[in-house]
Amino acid sequence: MVTRIASASVAAAVAACIGFSAAPATAEDFYKDKQVELTIGANPGGGYDSYARLTARFIASHVPGNPTIIPRNRPGAGSRKALNWFFDGAPTDGTVFGAFYPSALVDPLIRPKRSKYDVMKLNFLGSVNKTARQCIARKDAKVQKFEDLFKHELAIGATARGGSTRDYAIMMNNVLGTKFKVISGYKGSKGILLSIERGETQGLCGYAWSSLKKAKPEWAEGKFINVLVQTNLSRHGEMTKLGAPMLQDFIKDPEKRKIVEFFLKQHEFGRPYAMPPGSPKDAVAIMAKAIQETWKSKEFRVGADKLNLDVEPISGEEIRSLVGELFSLPKDLVKKIVNSTKS
């Protein structure tokens, strides 16, 4: 009996030693000499890409072990391709984190047959800011203010279904009766902005204000375009100064307001970052701490100012709570939200 007990004790001790040696002794050991991919679920050159690459530039110094951060664009379908890879193909060893469009997080709710991933299984790290969005039109367009959209057509550029530049305008057409002529198929905001400059389209809807400031700072000053309406939960100071009304100002029906607010609430987690399901808890904790420190750091803020990027970080816990609220909406309301984006 004594021999058996002694043997079992030795075996347990050996197993403990093996487990200890296999696990990182410190946080620094976890990422030392590692390469970490920052997946960017957007095309190069846009606002999401700019925020992500700025994050990639500074986050390594806030991660113990100072790993090499490699930004990699995996665009397509409004970040859904990148998220699909997160759930089926991405390494789960802590060497991947990513940035996504907020609409991709709620797509499984309104289009479950298309987006089958479970976003609540993601390991949220935080969001670099809340996004204020708007609709704009060239100053020479027939539509000069939002009220004109109830009488006159406005041709706007858009990406694919599921992207805010497409869905917001279609939703307003269906719910409020506006006359946006949505021209879909552009690969990203860069192409849409170019189409506006060339006169191929006359405007854009559902575009982030911080992205507009970076790409076309003179437009954000009210030159060349009019800001027709703000699509936010609360008023944005710079757009208010330009005379842009709130979208809610045009909604009297309570049910229609709930449909519209579903889209506006996504702005509260405007630029979410996460790690794949199954990532080690230690790695998630390290990266969550590092990314918040990065966004709050002086060097990041200076870089963001140079690029005209707004920074207003929220935590991963806040994103999880906000997403959870949207996924708990009544089924009958969700059905109406789904119908609101059908063209």
Number of C-alpha atoms within 10 A of each C-alpha: 6 7 8 9 10 11 12 12 12 12 12 12 12 12 12 12 12 11 11 11 10 9 11 13 10 10 15 15 14 21 22 14 12 15 14 18 20 24 27 27 26 28 20 18 13 17 25 23 22 18 25 24 20 20 21 19 17 20 23 20 14 18 24 17 17 17 20 19 21 15 20 18 20 20 19 16 17 25 23 26 16 24 29 15 15 22 19 12 9 21 18 17 14 23 22 22 26 24 27 27 25 26 20 22 22 22 21 18 22 18 12 12 9 10 19 13 19 16 24 14 13 21 23 25 29 27 28 26 21 22 27 24 26 25 24 28 25 22 17 12 18 15 23 19 18 22 13 15 19 14 13 15 17 23 20 25 27 31 23 18 17 21 23 24 29 25 24 25 24 24 24 18 21 16 20 19 13 21 19 23 19 24 17 16 14 15 17 22 25 15 17 25 21 13 18 19 14 10 14 15 23 26 30 28 27 24 23 22 22 23 25 21 18 21 20 15 15 13 17 22 16 16 13 15 20 25 28 27 24 27 29 24 19 11 14 18 10 12 22 14 11 14 16 23 21 21 22 17 9 12 15 9 9 9 13 18 16 15 19 24 16 17 22 21 20 23 21 21 27 26 23 25 28 26 29 27 19 15 19 15 12 13 20 20 13 19 26 22 16 20 25 20 18 24 25 15 14 11 13 20 17 12 16 19 13 10 19 17 22 20 19 12 20 21 19 21 12 16 23 19 12 15 19 14 12 16 17 10 12 9 11 9 15 18 13 16 21 16 14 22 20 12 11
